Amino acid sequence: NQSLKAIDDVLLGRNAAANEAVAGLVKEMLADVPPQHRATIAAIGRDLATVARKNLKLPVASIAAPSLSPIQARKDLTEMGLSYHDSKQFLDAVKRNDAIAAELFIAGKGVDLSARDFWGRDAVEFARSNGNERLAELIVRNRPAER
């Protein structure tokens, strides 16, 4: 259905006009918000978009889909205010169970999927502790083979 695709494009940030309108609105809304809180607000927005996609019966964004190139994933991450090469941001996305961002990091091929936090925990541990076995398996499948 064409209208569902249009809604999906808006929710995934792939509609330039909607992106521009939302960026202006968000900039105005967050003008007085301290920078350290903006990432949290952005994560909440991504979670709301995921819920909206589920409610519309659209498939949750999945990097298993071969149509998403590393370049597009990197562009999508940048539009979300994330750096495709930042392993800490990748771990944070998995910790908060933000599957869309985590899968974009995987597709972007810019982070070490075996990265660990200060306490030695990795993304697979975080995904499993969130009960997200699908994301844990996706991370494992996309890690380079150990030598």
C-alpha positions as CSV (number, residue, x, y, z in Angstrom):
1,N,0.0,0.0,0.0
2,Q,1.4,3.4,-1.1
3,S,0.1,5.4,1.9
4,L,1.7,2.9,4.4
5,K,5.0,3.2,2.5
6,A,4.8,7.0,2.8
7,I,4.1,6.8,6.5
8,D,6.9,4.3,6.9
9,D,9.3,6.7,5.1
10,V,8.4,9.5,7.5
11,L,8.8,7.3,10.5
12,L,12.2,6.1,9.3
13,G,13.4,9.6,8.4
14,R,13.5,9.0,4.7
15,N,11.2,11.9,3.7
16,A,13.2,15.1,3.2
17,A,10.3,17.5,3.6
18,A,9.2,15.8,6.8
19,N,12.8,15.7,8.1
20,E,13.1,19.4,7.5
21,A,9.9,20.2,9.3
22,V,10.6,17.9,12.2
23,A,14.2,19.2,12.5
24,G,12.9,22.8,12.8
25,L,10.2,21.8,15.3
26,V,12.6,19.8,17.4
27,K,15.2,22.6,17.4
28,E,12.6,25.0,18.6
29,M,11.3,22.6,21.3
30,L,14.8,21.7,22.6
31,A,16.2,25.3,22.6
32,D,16.2,25.4,26.4
33,V,17.1,21.8,27.0
34,P,20.6,21.1,28.2
35,P,22.7,19.2,25.5
36,Q,23.3,16.2,27.8
37,H,19.5,15.6,27.9
38,R,18.9,15.9,24.1
39,A,20.2,12.3,23.4
40,T,17.7,10.9,25.8
41,I,14.9,12.8,24.2
42,A,16.0,11.6,20.7
43,A,16.0,8.0,22.0
44,I,12.5,8.4,23.2
45,G,11.5,9.8,19.8
46,R,13.0,6.7,18.1
47,D,11.2,4.4,20.5
48,L,7.9,6.2,19.7
49,A,8.5,5.8,16.0
50,T,9.1,2.0,16.5
51,V,5.8,1.7,18.5
52,A,4.0,3.6,15.7
53,R,5.4,1.3,13.1
54,K,4.3,-1.7,15.1
55,N,0.8,-0.3,15.6
56,L,0.6,0.3,11.8
57,K,1.6,-3.4,11.4
58,L,4.7,-2.3,9.5
59,P,7.7,-4.6,9.9
60,V,10.2,-3.3,12.5
61,A,13.3,-2.1,10.6
62,S,15.5,-5.0,10.1
63,I,19.0,-4.9,8.8
64,A,18.7,-8.5,7.7
65,A,17.0,-6.9,4.8
66,P,19.6,-6.8,2.0
67,S,18.2,-3.6,0.6
68,L,19.9,-1.4,3.3
69,S,23.4,-0.5,2.2
70,P,26.1,0.6,4.7
71,I,26.0,4.0,3.2
72,Q,22.2,4.4,3.7
73,A,22.6,3.1,7.3
74,R,25.3,5.6,8.0
75,K,23.1,8.4,6.6
76,D,20.2,7.2,8.7
77,L,22.4,7.2,11.8
78,T,23.7,10.7,11.1
79,E,20.1,12.0,10.6
80,M,19.3,10.5,14.1
81,G,22.2,12.4,15.6
82,L,24.4,9.3,16.0
83,S,27.9,8.6,14.7
84,Y,28.1,5.4,12.7
85,H,31.7,4.7,14.0
86,D,30.9,5.3,17.7
87,S,31.0,2.0,19.6
88,K,29.8,3.6,22.8
89,Q,26.7,4.9,21.0
90,F,26.2,1.4,19.6
91,L,26.4,-0.2,23.1
92,D,24.1,2.5,24.5
93,A,21.5,1.8,21.7
94,V,21.6,-1.9,22.6
95,K,21.4,-1.2,26.3
96,R,18.2,0.9,25.8
97,N,16.8,-1.8,23.5
98,D,16.7,0.6,20.6
99,A,16.7,-2.1,17.9
100,I,16.4,0.3,15.0
101,A,19.6,2.3,15.9
102,A,21.4,-0.9,16.9
103,E,20.6,-2.5,13.6
104,L,21.6,0.6,11.7
105,F,25.0,0.5,13.5
106,I,25.4,-3.1,12.4
107,A,24.5,-2.3,8.8
108,G,26.7,0.7,8.8
109,K,29.8,-1.5,9.4
110,G,31.6,1.2,11.3
111,V,31.6,-0.1,14.9
112,D,33.3,-3.0,16.6
113,L,30.5,-5.4,17.3
114,S,32.6,-7.0,20.0
115,A,33.2,-3.7,21.8
116,R,32.8,-3.9,25.6
117,D,31.9,-1.3,28.2
118,F,34.0,-0.4,31.2
119,W,32.8,-3.5,33.1
120,G,33.6,-5.9,30.2
121,R,30.0,-6.4,29.0
122,D,29.3,-6.5,25.3
123,A,26.2,-5.8,23.1
124,V,25.1,-9.5,23.1
125,E,24.9,-9.5,26.9
126,F,22.9,-6.3,26.8
127,A,20.5,-7.6,24.2
128,R,19.9,-10.8,26.1
129,S,19.4,-9.0,29.4
130,N,16.7,-7.0,27.6
131,G,15.1,-10.2,26.4
132,N,15.9,-9.3,22.8
133,E,17.3,-12.6,21.5
134,R,16.7,-11.6,17.9
135,L,19.1,-8.6,18.2
136,A,21.6,-10.7,20.2
137,E,21.7,-13.3,17.3
138,L,21.9,-10.5,14.7
139,I,25.0,-9.1,16.5
140,V,26.6,-12.6,16.7
141,R,25.9,-13.3,13.0
142,N,27.5,-10.1,11.9
143,R,30.6,-10.2,14.0
144,P,33.8,-11.1,12.1
145,A,34.9,-14.7,12.6
146,E,37.4,-15.0,15.5
147,R,40.9,-16.2,14.5
